[in-house]
């Protein structure tokens, strides 16, 4: 165990940073912990922002990772509405934008990611929003009501989740996607087809192969999205959801190794032995797939928080998890396990038209690499187990729903 006088400073009070602070105490860290967050709120969950919170189904307390009193009780110095301007690795100090300096013995960067901008004419008009924070969600919620018109730029998960929530509130929705299908970078063709059909059935128009040329407005407020083919999508509000980029500028300025995120190892250690990094801001090893990557998910944030806390507290590293993700749209619960690298075959188990099915991604030798499960929790759990065990399966048996998924999982 480290000296009780050693201080940990955590930059970023989102899911990763908040969890790291709590886990350090859980694992026995006795020294001071300072948790610095740019928002004026204690750490909270972000996934509900595009779903339950946007629809008014969540209370503020439901969003909190832990009650506000937890931090004082556990001797965590929580600095809200605060941002770190610089890191001095030589003196092991961070300097806030206010000029205050905070010394550290160990630094954890949990700086997250930011929405990629869409820098076209009119991008600064009122009514054009992104969705990264609770304040963003509150602003967006004021724009959604029966009869309002929302244009969503980007048919990724955030865009489609917001589209589903907006329809539940009676808002007319048009989704604009530059690729040839929805979820082009994050889902298989059968899954994308399913969600496109489900959104169409709910009255959402999805415009594909479309490039945004400009935003148009009146009196400073957006009124239309102008496409490159000349079509104008009339709207009262726009959500821009074209992906996220890592907040690694602070790390780059400090001279840490970065490559589409802060480069870390399996202990969440950066190129500086005194600094760890966790969550959306990292480029991390993916040993199951023999490569590195950047993952944006709550499970990844928790896994890396455990890695950093265990490393600092001298505990054995946590068992590697199979990456997993989820999305809720309408009555659909999507659960994904694994990553579809080196896939040679895709097997659909079940009937998509019945609303419950799973898509398994197999390598050339039949090893399960990933599974996308729609309202199919048993297939999700079995697929996750198969991935962790490097399970090889016969595609025909996997496709045959009369074959027990438990038996296939071994």
Secondary structure per residue as TSV (DSSP state, phi and psi in degrees):
chain	resnum	aa	ss	phi	psi
A	1	X	-	360.0	141.9
A	2	X	-	-73.7	161.8
A	3	X	-	-56.4	139.4
A	4	X	T	-67.8	-11.5
A	5	X	T	-91.4	-8.3
A	6	X	-	-73.2	133.0
A	7	X	-	-103.0	135.3
A	8	X	E	-103.0	128.5
A	9	X	E	-113.3	127.9
A	10	X	E	-112.6	121.9
A	11	X	E	-100.5	109.3
A	12	X	-	116.3	116.7
A	13	X	-	-111.6	40.9
A	14	X	S	-88.7	-154.3
A	15	X	H	-62.5	-42.5
A	16	X	H	-68.4	-52.3
A	17	X	H	-64.2	-44.7
A	18	X	H	-62.1	-40.0
A	19	X	H	-68.1	-39.5
A	20	X	H	-61.0	-42.5
A	21	X	H	-61.2	-45.8
A	22	X	H	-65.7	-40.4
A	23	X	H	-68.5	-35.5
A	24	X	H	-57.7	-45.2
A	25	X	H	-66.7	-41.5
A	26	X	H	-60.6	-36.7
A	27	X	T	-85.4	-0.2
A	28	X	T	103.5	9.2
A	29	X	-	-64.2	127.6
A	30	X	-	-103.5	-18.5
A	31	X	S	-74.5	173.9
A	32	X	-	-63.2	144.4
A	33	X	E	-127.3	126.0
A	34	X	E	-116.3	127.4
A	35	X	E	-116.1	117.4
A	36	X	E	-109.1	122.3
A	37	X	-	-127.2	138.2
A	38	X	S	-74.3	-27.3
A	39	X	S	-84.8	161.4
A	40	X	S	-85.0	14.6
A	41	X	S	-118.5	148.4
A	42	X	-	-66.1	159.4
A	43	X	-	-52.2	133.7
A	44	X	B	-138.0	166.6
A	45	X	-	-82.1	137.5
A	46	X	S	-97.8	-29.6
A	47	X	G	-52.5	-38.2
A	48	X	G	-67.0	-13.6
A	49	X	G	-60.5	-34.9
A	50	X	G	-90.5	-2.2
A	51	X	T	-125.9	-100.7
A	52	X	T	-59.3	-41.6
A	53	X	T	-65.8	-42.1
A	54	X	T	-63.3	-32.7
A	55	X	T	-88.4	0.6
A	56	X	T	77.9	23.1
A	57	X	-	-99.3	-2.8
A	58	X	-	-118.1	141.2
A	59	X	-	-90.3	155.8
A	60	X	H	-52.5	-40.0
A	61	X	H	-64.8	-26.6
A	62	X	H	-67.1	-23.8
A	63	X	H	-82.1	-24.1
A	64	X	B	-67.4	136.5
A	65	X	S	-64.9	-41.6
A	66	X	S	-148.2	154.3
A	67	X	-	-57.7	152.2
A	68	X	T	-58.2	-33.2
A	69	X	H	-68.5	-18.2
A	70	X	H	-56.8	-39.8
A	71	X	H	-70.0	-41.2
A	72	X	H	-69.1	-43.0
A	73	X	H	-58.3	-36.2
A	74	X	T	-100.0	18.7
A	75	X	T	55.8	44.1
A	76	X	E	-106.0	114.6
A	77	X	E	-76.4	102.4
A	78	X	E	-94.9	114.3
A	79	X	E	-105.9	101.9
A	80	X	-	-94.4	164.2
A	81	X	S	52.4	37.2
A	82	X	-	-130.2	141.7
A	83	X	-	-131.1	143.0
A	84	X	E	-88.7	129.2
A	85	X	E	-92.0	-40.6
A	86	X	E	-146.1	157.3
A	87	X	E	-122.0	127.7
A	88	X	E	-106.7	101.4
A	89	X	T	-69.3	-28.9
A	90	X	T	-67.5	-41.6
A	91	X	T	-99.1	-2.3
A	92	X	T	52.4	59.0
A	93	X	E	-134.3	148.5
A	94	X	E	-111.3	144.7
A	95	X	E	-118.1	125.4
A	96	X	E	-77.4	164.9
A	97	X	T	-63.7	-18.9
A	98	X	T	-78.8	-10.5
A	99	X	S	99.6	-12.7
A	100	X	-	-68.5	139.0
A	101	X	E	-106.1	139.2
A	102	X	E	-127.1	119.7
A	103	X	E	-79.2	151.5
A	104	X	-	-138.6	152.7
A	105	X	S	-97.9	-33.5
A	106	X	E	-137.2	133.5
A	107	X	E	-117.8	135.0
A	108	X	E	-118.3	119.7
A	109	X	E	-93.7	118.7
A	110	X	-	-131.4	55.3
A	111	X	-	-83.8	-5.7
A	112	X	-	71.7	-149.3
A	113	X	E	-141.7	170.1
A	114	X	E	-131.4	155.4
A	115	X	E	-66.9	135.1
A	116	X	-	-69.1	132.3
A	117	X	-	-77.0	163.9
A	118	X	-	-121.2	86.7
A	119	X	-	-81.0	68.7
A	120	X	S	-111.3	162.7
A	121	X	B	-52.2	134.7
A	122	X	T	88.8	5.7
A	123	X	T	-65.7	-16.2
A	124	X	T	-96.8	10.6
A	125	X	S	-67.7	148.3
A	126	X	B	-65.9	146.9
A	127	X	T	96.3	-6.4
A	128	X	E	-99.3	118.4
A	129	X	E	-129.6	163.4
A	130	X	-	-120.5	175.5
A	131	X	-	-135.5	94.2
A	132	X	S	-127.9	-28.8
A	133	X	S	-126.9	169.3
A	134	X	H	-62.2	-37.4
A	135	X	H	-62.1	-40.3
A	136	X	H	-59.8	-45.6
A	137	X	H	-64.4	-40.2
A	138	X	H	-63.9	-40.3
A	139	X	H	-64.1	-46.8
A	140	X	H	-61.3	-38.4
A	141	X	H	-62.6	-32.5
A	142	X	H	-68.0	-18.0
A	143	X	H	-94.9	-7.9
A	144	X	-	-107.1	120.4
A	145	X	-	-164.3	166.1
A	146	X	T	-55.9	129.3
A	147	X	T	92.0	-15.6
A	148	X	-	-72.0	157.4
A	149	X	E	-120.2	119.9
A	150	X	E	-113.1	130.0
A	151	X	E	-104.7	128.2
A	152	X	E	-108.7	121.4
A	153	X	E	-96.0	109.6
A	154	X	-	111.1	118.6
A	155	X	-	-101.5	47.1
A	156	X	S	-88.6	-169.0
A	157	X	H	-65.1	-43.4
A	158	X	H	-61.9	-45.9
A	159	X	H	-60.3	-44.1
A	160	X	H	-72.3	-35.1
A	161	X	H	-64.0	-43.9
A	162	X	H	-64.5	-39.7
A	163	X	H	-58.9	-43.9
A	164	X	H	-64.4	-43.1
A	165	X	H	-65.6	-40.4
A	166	X	H	-63.5	-39.6
A	167	X	H	-64.0	-36.9
A	168	X	H	-63.7	-25.2
A	169	X	T	-92.6	4.2
A	170	X	T	86.3	11.4
A	171	X	-	-84.9	139.5
A	172	X	E	-76.6	136.2
A	173	X	E	-130.8	134.5
A	174	X	E	-123.6	127.0
A	175	X	E	-103.5	129.7
A	176	X	E	-114.1	122.1
A	177	X	-	-130.4	131.7
A	178	X	S	-77.4	-22.1
A	179	X	S	-83.6	175.8
A	180	X	S	-79.8	-8.6
A	181	X	S	-153.9	164.7
A	182	X	T	-70.0	157.3
A	183	X	T	52.9	34.4
A	184	X	T	-60.6	-33.5
A	185	X	T	-98.2	-5.2
A	186	X	T	-132.3	1.0
A	187	X	S	-149.7	159.9
A	188	X	-	-74.5	165.0
A	189	X	H	-61.7	-46.2
A	190	X	H	-59.7	-37.9
A	191	X	H	-69.5	-42.5
A	192	X	H	-61.2	-42.5
A	193	X	H	-60.0	-42.9
A	194	X	H	-59.7	-48.0
A	195	X	H	-70.5	-34.8
A	196	X	H	-61.6	-42.5
A	197	X	H	-66.5	-39.3
A	198	X	H	-66.3	-40.7
A	199	X	H	-68.8	-38.4
A	200	X	H	-61.3	-40.7
A	201	X	H	-64.1	-26.6
A	202	X	T	-87.3	-0.2
A	203	X	T	94.3	11.9
A	204	X	-	-87.2	130.3
A	205	X	E	-91.9	127.6
A	206	X	E	-113.2	119.6
A	207	X	E	-102.7	116.1
A	208	X	-	-101.6	165.8
A	209	X	S	51.6	40.2
A	210	X	-	-118.3	132.7
A	211	X	-	-112.4	130.9
A	212	X	E	-78.1	122.3
A	213	X	E	-91.4	-38.0
A	214	X	E	-169.9	160.6
A	215	X	E	-103.3	138.0
A	216	X	E	-114.2	152.0
A	217	X	E	-151.6	175.0
A	218	X	E	-140.1	131.2
A	219	X	T	54.2	36.4
A	220	X	T	83.3	1.9
A	221	X	E	-117.0	140.9
A	222	X	E	-64.7	140.0
A	223	X	E	-128.6	-14.9
A	224	X	E	-163.0	155.0
A	225	X	E	-109.8	119.2
A	226	X	E	-93.8	123.5
A	227	X	E	-92.0	163.8
A	228	X	T	-66.5	-21.8
A	229	X	T	-85.6	2.5
A	230	X	S	99.1	-14.2
A	231	X	-	-67.5	141.4
A	232	X	E	-111.3	119.0
A	233	X	E	-90.6	108.1
A	234	X	E	-70.5	140.4
A	235	X	-	-158.7	162.0
A	236	X	S	-106.3	-16.4
A	237	X	E	-154.9	155.9
A	238	X	E	-133.4	131.0
A	239	X	E	-104.1	123.4
A	240	X	E	-96.6	114.9
A	241	X	-	-134.4	70.6
A	242	X	S	-109.4	28.7
A	243	X	-	107.8	175.5
A	244	X	E	-132.2	151.9
A	245	X	E	-121.4	147.4
A	246	X	E	-69.1	142.7
A	247	X	-	-85.1	79.7
A	248	X	-	-114.0	11.1
A	249	X	H	-62.7	-40.2
A	250	X	H	-62.2	-43.1
A	251	X	H	-66.6	-41.7
A	252	X	H	-61.6	-43.9
A	253	X	H	-63.4	-28.5
A	254	X	T	-84.6	-3.3
A	255	X	T	86.8	15.2
A	256	X	-	-76.9	151.0
A	257	X	-	-66.4	128.5
A	258	X	B	-137.0	144.8
A	259	X	S	-159.6	93.9
A	260	X	S	53.1	49.7
A	261	X	S	125.1	168.5
A	262	X	E	-78.9	121.8
A	263	X	E	-72.6	126.0
A	264	X	-	-132.4	165.9
A	265	X	-	-103.5	-169.0
A	266	X	T	-71.5	-7.9
A	267	X	T	-100.1	11.1
A	268	X	-	63.7	22.2
A	269	X	B	-85.9	138.7
A	270	X	-	-88.7	-169.9
A	271	X	S	-71.9	-7.9
A	272	X	S	-108.9	123.3
A	273	X	T	-60.3	-21.0
A	274	X	T	-90.9	-0.4
A	275	X	E	-127.7	129.5
A	276	X	E	-108.5	162.3
A	277	X	E	-143.3	142.6
A	278	X	-	-143.8	154.9
A	279	X	G	88.6	-155.5
A	280	X	G	-58.7	-21.9
A	281	X	G	-83.5	-1.4
A	282	X	E	-105.7	152.1
A	283	X	E	-106.6	108.7
A	284	X	E	-118.9	157.8
A	285	X	E	-68.0	143.1
A	286	X	E	-123.3	76.8
A	287	X	G	-60.3	-30.8
A	288	X	G	-58.4	-30.4
A	289	X	G	-112.5	7.3
A	290	X	T	54.7	47.3
A	291	X	E	-162.6	-179.7
A	292	X	E	-116.6	159.4
A	293	X	E	-166.8	170.2
A	294	X	-	-112.2	122.8
A	295	X	-	-111.5	134.4
A	296	X	-	-113.0	94.5
A	297	X	S	-163.7	156.5
A	298	X	H	-64.2	-45.5
A	299	X	H	-57.3	-37.9
A	300	X	H	-66.0	-42.0
A	301	X	H	-59.5	-42.6
A	302	X	H	-68.4	-41.7
A	303	X	H	-62.6	-45.1
A	304	X	H	-71.6	-30.8
A	305	X	H	-62.1	-40.9
A	306	X	H	-64.4	-41.4
A	307	X	H	-60.0	-47.8
A	308	X	H	-66.7	-44.9
A	309	X	H	-64.5	-41.5
A	310	X	H	-64.2	-41.5
A	311	X	H	-63.9	-43.8
A	312	X	H	-69.3	-31.9
A	313	X	H	-92.1	3.4
A	314	X	T	71.2	25.2
A	315	X	-	-95.2	160.4
A	316	X	-	-61.1	147.3
A	317	X	-	-65.5	151.2
A	318	X	-	-66.6	153.4
A	319	X	-	-62.7	135.3
A	320	X	-	-59.4	134.3
A	321	X	-	-94.7	152.2
A	322	X	-	-75.0	126.0
A	323	X	-	-56.4	138.1
A	324	X	E	-146.2	157.7
A	325	X	E	-147.0	166.5
A	326	X	E	-151.6	162.8
A	327	X	E	-151.8	139.1
A	328	X	E	-115.6	124.3
A	329	X	E	-140.7	122.6
A	330	X	T	55.9	-128.3
A	331	X	T	-93.4	8.5
A	332	X	E	-92.7	128.0
A	333	X	E	-111.8	110.1
A	334	X	E	-99.9	130.4
A	335	X	E	-127.8	131.6
A	336	X	E	-123.7	133.8
A	337	X	E	-124.5	140.8
A	338	X	E	81.1	179.0
A	339	X	-	-129.4	135.0
A	340	X	-	-81.9	60.6
A	341	X	-	-90.9	146.3
A	342	X	S	55.1	44.0
A	343	X	-	-90.8	130.6
A	344	X	-	-108.6	-20.0
A	345	X	E	-149.6	144.0
A	346	X	E	-119.3	127.8
A	347	X	E	-117.9	124.9
A	348	X	E	-96.8	121.9
A	349	X	E	-109.9	118.5
A	350	X	E	99.5	178.0
A	351	X	E	-108.8	110.5
A	352	X	G	-55.9	-33.3
A	353	X	G	-68.1	-17.8
A	354	X	G	-87.2	-7.7
A	355	X	T	89.6	-4.3
A	356	X	E	-136.5	116.7
A	357	X	E	-163.9	172.3
A	358	X	E	-141.7	149.2
A	359	X	E	-120.0	117.9
A	360	X	E	-102.2	135.8
A	361	X	E	-106.3	119.1
A	362	X	E	-115.0	143.2
A	363	X	-	-79.2	179.1
A	364	X	T	-60.7	-29.8
A	365	X	T	-94.1	9.9
A	366	X	-	88.3	6.3
A	367	X	B	-72.6	132.9
A	368	X	E	-75.2	120.4
A	369	X	E	-98.5	-34.8
A	370	X	E	-160.7	160.0
A	371	X	E	-141.2	138.0
A	372	X	E	-114.6	115.9
A	373	X	E	-116.8	122.5
A	374	X	E	-106.8	113.3
A	375	X	S	48.5	41.8
A	376	X	-	-140.6	70.0
A	377	X	H	-62.5	-33.0
A	378	X	H	-65.7	-41.7
A	379	X	H	-67.0	-36.7
A	380	X	H	-62.2	-49.0
A	381	X	H	-64.7	-41.8
A	382	X	H	-65.3	-42.7
A	383	X	H	-62.9	-40.9
A	384	X	H	-62.0	-40.3
A	385	X	H	-66.6	-42.4
A	386	X	H	-59.1	-42.5
A	387	X	H	-64.2	-44.8
A	388	X	H	-64.8	-28.6
A	389	X	T	-96.2	3.9
A	390	X	T	54.8	43.5
A	391	X	-	-72.2	132.5
A	392	X	B	-99.5	135.7
A	393	X	-	-133.1	158.1
A	394	X	-	-88.3	123.4
A	395	X	H	-55.5	-40.9
A	396	X	H	-62.8	-38.5
A	397	X	H	-70.6	-37.6
A	398	X	H	-65.9	-36.3
A	399	X	H	-71.2	-28.0
A	400	X	-	-81.1	107.6
A	401	X	T	-70.1	-10.7
A	402	X	T	-76.0	-15.4
A	403	X	S	-82.3	126.9
A	404	X	-	-61.2	128.0
A	405	X	H	-67.0	-30.5
A	406	X	H	-66.3	-42.3
A	407	X	H	-66.6	-37.5
A	408	X	H	-64.6	-33.8
A	409	X	H	-71.9	-17.8
A	410	X	-	79.7	360.0
